[in-house]
Each structure stands twice: as structure tokens, then as C-alpha cells.
Amino acid sequence: MTSGLEWQDRVGRSWADNFRLTDRAFAGLTERLLSRIAERDGNRLLDVGCGAGELSLALARQRPGADVVGVDVSQHLVAAAEERGAMTGNARFVLADAAAWDPGDFAPDLVTSRHGVMFFDDPVAAFANLHGLSAPDAHLVFSCFRPASENPWASEAAALIGAQQAGDSTAPGPFAFADPAHVAAILEGAGWREPQFEEVNFAYVAGKGEDPVEDALAFFSQIGPAARALSALAGEERVRAEGWLRDWLEEHRSGDIVAFTAAAWIVSARH
């Protein structure tokens, strides 16, 4: 389980410090998500759980006449997004919880998110709030992971060092929206209509460069299911666990890249 409080503190700080690496890992998914968003009209765009702002800024470049607002609960991530977007005039970032945020007179006609909606304590209430603040003809397009078993970068890493893996749990966390029936019930319960699910497979690039294995090990030590378990280890236990991960990463190395198959949904719905 990854709580909102963790995003406000430890997890958010780690993602802000490593946003270039997380953007690299999600690059293939981001491209597919942007292509699906481009199929919908809209000049007032809301990016929920915007993180360090990559999707928001890409949308602002894609639609120079649009007003793009990114919302996140992490002050560290919002600060990173603001710094990255300092020269982008049509994107702005707000420190707020989208589950209860009141945007005033900003009524988005397109609500988006790249993996930022799986952490709500009460997802029905959160999506109901997003429905209520959106324009009457708004569209919703977001991405989320399919089951952990289809994402070896997470499930295998966790198993190697005995880290707790949420698996098919619907508790707030990276795999909370793995079950499309569960997600459809949430969206319909919140007022969103006609939810649709598109399977997307992409290359999750964990390491790159002259020593991609060490690059990937540093990444997994900061981000993902192995990071929490590693942070609790010291001395020989830590060295042993890192050795297991290093050998596993070497198995997934191809030249100067360490990459894994990753499985996601792109979910869409109507107001």
C-alpha cells in the first residue's frame, strides 16, 4: 500500500529526485497515452497526480492554445514540475489533493493522468469529485498498471528480496486498478459513463549507459517495490540482496540497456 501521506513525504521526494529516470521508464507508455489523449477535443486539461509534470508539459506543447493544470499532493513533485515548466506559459501546477480539490471556475473538458489515480483512499469519492468539477461534455483518459504478475520489473524484484507485493489487492498502490471490473465499478459509481480499457505493453527501461546494470540497481534502490525493502537492510544483508538484484538485472540486459516488459491499461470514459 502506498498512501497519500507517503506521496507527500518519502515517496514524493524520491520520485522528484529521480524524475528523469521515471520518465525514461515510462516513455513508451507516455507516447501511447498522448496519442489516445490527442483523439479527444479539449482546451482545458487537468492532469491528476501530475508528478514532476512530464505529461502536463507534453500536453501543453501539443495544444499551445490550451490551459493545462497539473495537480499533485507532493510539494516536492510540484516544485520539480514548476521548475521544468518555468518557460511553458500555458501549463501551471497546483499542490492539492484531487480527491477534494475545488478549482474554482476552471472546469476541465479533458481529465488525464499517467499512473496518478491508483492511490486514492476512497476512489469512488475522488472520481465523483473529478466528475463534479469537470465540464458537462468532459472526457477522462488515464493509464494504470495491469496485474503485478504481468509486470516482472515489480513482481520479480519483490520476490527476490522478500519484499511485500500488493499483487491483486485493491488497496491504494501501483496495482490497485489492475482489475478492469473493479475500475469500471468505481468510475460508474462516480458518474463516469462507458468506461473502456485498452491493453498496452511497453518497455520499462530501468537502466542505460556504459553500465546499465548498476544504473538499474540504483534506480530500483530508489523507486519501486524493492526500494522499501532495501532501505530496511544493512551490512551483509544489504550486500546480499543487492547481489541478487544485480544478477537478475544482468539477465535482462541487452547491450547498454536493462529493460522489462510492462503491462498497463489505458482507460477512457465520458462525463
Disulfide bonds with the S-S distance in Angstrom:
none
